[in-house]
Amino acid sequence: SLVAASVMAAPCALALSKLVYPEVEKSKFKSEEGVKLTYGDARNLIEAVSSGATISVKVVSNIIANLIAYLALLAFINSVLSWLGNMVDVDGLSFQLICSYILRPVAFLMGVSWEDCPVVAELLGIKLFVNEFVAYQELSKYKQHRLAGADAWAGTRKQWISVRAEILTTFALCGFANFSSIGIVLGSLTSMVPLRRSDISRIVLRALFTGTCVTLVNACVAGILYVPRVAKVDCTSLLNTTLSSSSFEVYQCCFEFFQR
């Protein structure tokens, strides 16, 4: 799924970027005269390596500084929301929790069943607010619960989501568009072209929105092409031989019997 999502993201990102930021002027890069490559002043390989290493230190330091600043800002916002939530007796109020409510219609439009939408929306909020790696870690926990045959609900919270929801969420999380990446983009691009700092800062939120839409569109396409695998299980022999098992197949068989 991740490989397919990565391949699908390239043409989708190009198409959506043209829609969000249309090219209304004639491009300067349609002819060879418009493409002028500049060459460094290095006279040999050793000088080129040394010059590149010196430049990279500035780029990396700018990325780290911007990343720390934006992560600190996001942590401050979460702390303020948590403090406000405690004042009105709302435990665990955070940006992720707010996103889990705001993004439920988005998850439903992706093709996720409504009962799985709160979990998927929360994962989308984690990906948008923190990063996709933390969101994938949370998704893996839900998958482990499903494979272990855990109960679908633990109180008012779902323990696992359907296979279809897992696949769609995998596609929706496969992207670099999150608030913490704003610092990385600003730090890397502004260090290379410092004169365009204001232009980059102006369109970085638009790029974040476009990147998020790319992953959501990929998830929608995956939902259209998804074909569920219906595995036929001999429930009678399975239950006679593995009564003490807690596998997902046993859960399916028991669920089918009790539904009859």
C-alpha positions as CSV (number, residue, x, y, z in Angstrom):
1,S,0.0,0.0,0.0
2,L,2.8,2.4,0.8
3,V,4.6,1.8,-2.4
4,A,1.4,2.3,-4.4
5,A,0.5,5.4,-2.5
6,S,4.0,6.9,-3.2
7,V,3.7,6.2,-6.9
8,M,0.2,7.6,-7.0
9,A,1.2,10.7,-5.1
10,A,3.5,12.1,-7.8
11,P,1.0,12.7,-10.7
12,C,-1.8,13.7,-8.2
13,A,0.5,16.3,-6.5
14,L,1.3,17.7,-9.9
15,A,-2.3,18.0,-10.9
16,L,-3.5,19.5,-7.7
17,S,-0.6,21.9,-7.5
18,K,-1.6,23.3,-10.9
19,L,-5.2,23.7,-9.7
20,V,-4.2,25.4,-6.4
21,Y,-1.4,27.5,-7.9
22,P,-2.2,27.8,-11.6
23,E,0.5,28.9,-14.0
24,V,-1.1,31.9,-15.7
25,E,2.0,33.3,-17.4
26,K,4.1,31.8,-20.1
27,S,6.7,29.5,-18.6
28,K,10.3,30.5,-19.0
29,F,11.4,26.9,-19.0
30,K,9.8,25.7,-22.2
31,S,12.9,26.5,-24.2
32,E,16.6,25.7,-23.7
33,E,17.4,29.4,-23.6
34,G,15.2,29.9,-20.5
35,V,17.1,27.2,-18.5
36,K,20.5,28.5,-17.5
37,L,22.5,26.3,-15.1
38,T,25.0,28.0,-12.9
39,Y,28.2,26.3,-12.0
40,G,30.2,26.7,-8.8
41,D,33.6,28.2,-8.5
42,A,35.2,25.0,-7.3
43,R,38.2,24.0,-9.4
44,N,38.5,20.4,-8.3
45,L,36.6,17.6,-6.4
46,I,38.1,18.4,-3.0
47,E,37.1,22.0,-3.2
48,A,33.6,21.2,-4.4
49,V,33.1,18.7,-1.5
50,S,34.3,21.3,1.1
51,S,32.1,24.0,-0.4
52,G,29.1,21.7,-0.4
53,A,29.7,20.6,3.2
54,T,29.9,24.3,4.3
55,I,26.6,25.1,2.6
56,S,24.9,22.1,4.0
57,V,25.7,23.1,7.5
58,K,23.7,26.3,7.0
59,V,20.8,24.4,5.4
60,V,20.6,21.8,8.2
61,S,20.9,24.4,11.0
62,N,18.0,26.4,9.4
63,I,15.9,23.2,9.2
64,I,16.6,22.3,12.8
65,A,15.9,25.8,14.1
66,N,12.6,26.1,12.2
67,L,11.5,22.6,13.2
68,I,12.1,23.3,16.9
69,A,10.3,26.6,16.7
70,Y,7.2,25.1,15.0
71,L,7.1,22.0,17.3
72,A,7.3,24.3,20.3
73,L,4.5,26.4,18.9
74,L,2.3,23.4,18.4
75,A,3.1,22.1,21.8
76,F,2.1,25.5,23.3
77,I,-1.2,25.4,21.4
78,N,-1.9,21.9,22.8
79,S,-1.0,23.0,26.3
80,V,-3.4,26.0,26.1
81,L,-6.2,23.7,24.8
82,S,-5.6,21.3,27.6
83,W,-5.7,24.1,30.2
84,L,-8.9,25.4,28.7
85,G,-10.4,21.9,28.7
86,N,-9.6,21.4,32.4
87,M,-11.3,24.7,33.2
88,V,-14.6,23.4,31.7
89,D,-14.1,19.7,32.8
90,V,-13.1,18.4,29.4
91,D,-10.2,16.0,29.9
92,G,-7.7,15.4,27.1
93,L,-8.7,18.4,25.0
94,S,-6.1,18.7,22.3
95,F,-5.7,19.7,18.7
96,Q,-5.8,16.0,17.7
97,L,-9.2,15.6,19.5
98,I,-10.6,18.6,17.7
99,C,-9.4,17.2,14.4
100,S,-11.1,13.9,15.2
101,Y,-14.4,15.7,15.1
102,I,-13.7,18.1,12.3
103,L,-12.3,15.4,10.0
104,R,-15.0,12.8,10.5
105,P,-16.9,14.0,7.4
106,V,-13.7,13.8,5.4
107,A,-13.1,10.3,6.5
108,F,-16.7,9.4,5.6
109,L,-16.3,10.9,2.1
110,M,-13.1,8.8,1.7
111,G,-15.3,5.7,1.9
112,V,-14.8,4.7,5.5
113,S,-17.8,3.4,7.4
114,W,-19.3,5.8,9.8
115,E,-18.5,3.7,12.9
116,D,-14.8,3.7,11.9
117,C,-14.8,7.4,11.1
118,P,-13.8,8.7,14.7
119,V,-10.7,6.5,14.8
120,V,-9.7,7.3,11.2
121,A,-10.3,11.0,11.8
122,E,-8.2,11.0,14.9
123,L,-5.3,9.3,13.0
124,L,-5.6,12.0,10.3
125,G,-5.4,14.6,13.0
126,I,-2.3,13.0,14.5
127,K,-0.7,12.9,11.0
128,L,-1.6,16.6,10.4
129,F,-0.6,17.9,13.8
130,V,2.5,15.7,14.6
131,N,3.7,13.5,11.7
132,E,2.8,10.4,9.8
133,F,5.1,8.2,11.7
134,V,3.3,8.6,15.0
135,A,0.0,8.1,13.1
136,Y,1.2,4.8,11.6
137,Q,2.3,3.6,15.0
138,E,-1.2,4.2,16.3
139,L,-2.7,2.5,13.2
140,S,-0.5,-0.5,13.9
141,K,-2.0,-0.9,17.4
142,Y,-5.5,-1.0,16.0
143,K,-4.4,-3.7,13.5
144,Q,-2.7,-5.7,16.2
145,H,-5.9,-5.6,18.2
146,R,-7.9,-6.9,15.2
147,L,-5.5,-9.7,14.5
148,A,-5.5,-10.7,18.1
149,G,-9.3,-11.1,18.1
150,A,-9.9,-8.3,20.6
151,D,-13.4,-7.0,21.2
152,A,-14.5,-4.4,18.7
153,W,-15.5,-2.0,21.5
154,A,-13.9,-1.2,24.9
155,G,-16.5,0.9,26.5
156,T,-17.2,3.8,24.1
157,R,-13.9,3.4,22.2
158,K,-13.2,1.1,19.3
159,Q,-10.4,-1.4,19.7
160,W,-9.9,-2.0,15.9
161,I,-11.2,-0.9,12.6
162,S,-12.1,-2.8,9.4
163,V,-9.6,-4.0,6.9
164,R,-11.0,-1.5,4.3
165,A,-10.6,1.4,6.8
166,E,-7.0,0.3,7.5
167,I,-6.1,0.3,3.8
168,L,-7.8,3.7,3.2
169,T,-6.1,5.1,6.3
170,T,-2.7,3.8,5.1
171,F,-3.1,5.7,1.8
172,A,-4.4,8.8,3.6
173,L,-1.4,8.9,6.0
174,C,1.2,8.4,3.3
175,G,2.4,12.0,3.0
176,F,4.7,14.6,4.3
177,A,2.0,17.3,4.7
178,N,1.9,18.2,8.4
179,F,2.4,21.3,10.5
180,S,5.9,20.3,11.7
181,S,7.1,20.0,8.1
182,I,6.4,23.7,7.6
183,G,9.6,24.4,9.6
184,I,11.6,21.9,7.4
185,V,10.3,23.5,4.2
186,L,11.0,27.0,5.3
187,G,14.4,26.1,6.7
188,S,15.6,24.3,3.6
189,L,14.2,26.6,0.9
190,T,14.9,29.9,2.5
191,S,18.5,28.9,3.1
192,M,18.9,28.1,-0.6
193,V,17.0,31.2,-1.9
194,P,16.9,33.7,1.0
195,L,15.6,36.5,-1.3
196,R,12.3,34.5,-1.8
197,R,11.7,34.0,1.9
198,S,8.5,36.1,1.8
199,D,7.1,34.2,-1.2
200,I,7.8,30.8,0.4
201,S,6.2,31.9,3.6
202,R,3.2,33.1,1.8
203,I,2.5,29.8,-0.1
204,V,3.6,27.3,2.5
205,L,0.2,26.9,4.0
206,R,-1.3,26.4,0.6
207,A,1.3,23.7,-0.1
208,L,0.3,22.0,3.2
209,F,-3.4,22.1,2.1
210,T,-2.5,20.7,-1.3
211,G,-0.4,17.9,0.1
212,T,-3.1,16.9,2.5
213,C,-5.6,16.8,-0.4
214,V,-3.2,14.6,-2.4
215,T,-3.2,11.9,0.2
216,L,-7.0,12.1,0.6
217,V,-7.5,11.8,-3.1
218,N,-5.2,8.8,-3.2
219,A,-7.3,7.2,-0.4
220,C,-10.5,7.8,-2.4
221,V,-9.0,6.1,-5.5
222,A,-7.8,3.2,-3.3
223,G,-11.4,2.9,-2.0
224,I,-12.8,2.7,-5.5
225,L,-10.3,0.0,-6.5
226,Y,-10.5,-1.9,-3.2
227,V,-11.8,-5.5,-3.6
228,P,-12.4,-7.2,-0.2
229,R,-10.9,-10.7,0.2
230,V,-13.6,-13.0,1.4
231,A,-11.8,-15.9,3.1
232,K,-14.0,-18.9,3.5
233,V,-13.5,-20.4,7.0
234,D,-14.9,-23.8,8.1
235,C,-16.4,-22.4,11.3
236,T,-17.6,-25.8,12.6
237,S,-14.2,-27.5,12.5
238,L,-12.4,-24.3,13.6
239,L,-14.5,-23.9,16.7
240,N,-14.3,-27.6,17.5
241,T,-10.5,-27.6,17.5
242,T,-9.6,-24.1,18.7
243,L,-12.0,-23.2,21.4
244,S,-9.3,-21.6,23.5
245,S,-8.0,-19.5,20.6
246,S,-8.4,-15.7,20.3
247,S,-7.7,-15.4,16.6
248,F,-9.6,-13.1,14.3
249,E,-11.1,-16.1,12.4
250,V,-12.7,-17.4,15.6
251,Y,-14.1,-13.9,16.2
252,Q,-15.6,-13.9,12.7
253,C,-17.2,-17.3,13.2
254,C,-18.7,-16.5,16.5
255,F,-20.0,-13.2,15.1
256,E,-21.6,-15.0,12.2
257,F,-23.2,-17.6,14.5
258,F,-24.6,-15.0,16.9
259,Q,-26.0,-12.9,14.0
260,R,-28.1,-15.8,12.7
